[in-house]
Amino acid sequence: MLFGRYEYTLDAKSRTNFPPKLRAEMGETFYITKWLDGCIIGYAEKEWNRIAEILKEKSMVKTRDIQRMLYANAMDVSLDKQGRILIPQYLKNHAKITKDIIIIGAGNHIEIWDKALYEEKESKMDFADIEAAMEELEF
């Protein structure tokens, strides 16, 4: 399971360190793409393939926009010798990433956020809504 919050800075070549605690589960190569809420999502290969199978089994008409968002914007990333990954410009633009980032583990995936945007989103979390959702899920 992927969890935790890790703060990093992009270098001039759009590279960032990748948390050592997440490396084993994500693997040497994994997939990143655009995601909801203005962040970048990352999946280990096994989870990426599981999602691809789910989408393949559903109606193409119903999943076409999801497939376009995920696949057209996807990039496989590999850790370099220093344990860094490269974040391409089009994904940086989507997530409004400039320099400071936060990488979070979120169960079966990671999310990469611009630090200021994540902190803003986090400050607006409504714990009453979260509590209601947890109750609905019988958490």
C-alpha positions in Angstrom: 0.0 0.0 0.0 1.2 3.5 -0.9 1.0 6.1 1.8 2.8 9.2 3.1 3.5 12.8 2.1 6.8 13.8 0.6 8.0 17.2 -0.4 10.5 17.9 -3.1 11.7 20.5 -5.5 12.0 20.2 -9.3 15.4 20.9 -10.7 16.0 23.0 -13.8 15.5 19.9 -16.1 12.1 19.1 -14.5 13.5 16.2 -12.5 12.5 15.4 -8.9 13.6 12.9 -6.3 11.1 10.1 -5.9 10.4 8.9 -2.3 12.5 5.8 -1.4 9.6 4.4 0.6 7.4 4.3 -2.5 10.0 2.9 -4.9 9.6 -0.8 -4.1 5.8 -0.8 -4.7 5.9 1.5 -7.7 8.8 -0.4 -9.4 11.6 0.9 -11.5 9.2 2.0 -14.2 5.7 3.2 -13.7 3.1 5.3 -15.4 2.0 8.9 -14.8 -0.8 10.8 -16.4 -3.3 13.7 -16.0 -5.8 13.2 -13.2 -8.8 14.9 -11.7 -8.4 17.8 -9.2 -5.5 19.2 -11.2 -2.9 16.7 -10.2 -0.8 14.0 -11.8 -1.6 10.4 -10.9 0.9 7.5 -11.0 0.3 3.8 -11.2 2.7 0.8 -10.9 2.6 -1.4 -14.0 0.4 -4.1 -12.4 -2.2 -1.5 -11.3 -2.0 0.3 -14.7 -2.7 -3.0 -16.5 -5.6 -3.8 -14.1 -7.2 -0.5 -15.0 -6.7 -1.1 -18.7 -8.5 -4.4 -18.4 -11.4 -2.8 -16.6 -11.7 -0.2 -19.3 -11.4 -2.8 -22.1 -14.3 -4.7 -20.6 -16.6 -1.7 -20.6 -18.4 0.0 -23.4 -16.0 2.0 -25.6 -18.7 4.7 -25.9 -18.9 5.1 -22.2 -15.2 5.0 -21.5 -13.8 6.9 -24.5 -13.2 10.2 -22.6 -11.6 8.4 -19.7 -9.3 6.5 -22.1 -8.4 9.7 -23.9 -7.5 11.4 -20.7 -5.5 8.5 -19.3 -3.7 7.1 -22.3 -3.1 10.2 -24.5 -1.4 11.9 -21.5 0.4 8.9 -20.1 4.1 8.6 -19.9 6.2 5.7 -18.5 8.8 7.0 -16.1 11.9 5.3 -14.8 14.1 6.2 -11.9 17.5 7.4 -12.9 20.7 6.4 -11.0 20.0 9.2 -8.4 16.4 8.0 -7.8 14.8 10.9 -9.8 12.0 11.0 -12.3 11.3 13.4 -15.1 8.0 15.2 -15.2 7.2 16.3 -18.8 6.1 19.9 -19.4 2.5 19.0 -20.5 1.9 17.3 -17.1 3.6 20.1 -15.2 1.2 22.5 -17.1 -1.8 20.4 -16.2 -0.9 20.3 -12.5 0.3 24.0 -12.5 3.6 22.7 -11.1 6.4 25.3 -11.0 9.0 24.2 -8.5 7.8 22.8 -5.2 5.9 19.6 -5.3 4.2 17.1 -2.9 4.1 13.4 -3.8 1.5 11.5 -1.8 0.8 7.8 -1.5 -2.9 7.2 -1.9 -3.5 3.5 -1.5 -3.1 2.0 -5.0 -1.6 5.0 -6.6 0.5 8.1 -6.1 -0.4 11.7 -6.8 2.0 14.5 -7.7 0.8 18.0 -6.8 2.1 21.6 -6.9 2.8 22.2 -3.2 0.7 25.4 -2.9 -2.3 23.9 -4.7 -2.2 20.7 -2.5 -2.0 22.7 0.7 -4.9 24.9 -0.5 -7.0 21.8 -1.3 -6.0 20.2 2.0 -7.1 23.3 3.9 -10.5 23.2 2.3 -11.2 19.6 3.2 -14.6 19.4 4.9 -14.3 16.8 7.6 -18.1 16.6 7.9 -18.3 15.6 4.2 -15.5 13.0 4.7 -17.3 11.6 7.8 -20.6 11.3 5.8 -18.8 9.6 2.9 -17.1 7.2 5.3 -20.4 6.3 6.9 -22.0 5.8 3.5 -19.1 3.4 2.7 -19.6 1.7 6.1 -16.1 2.6 7.0 
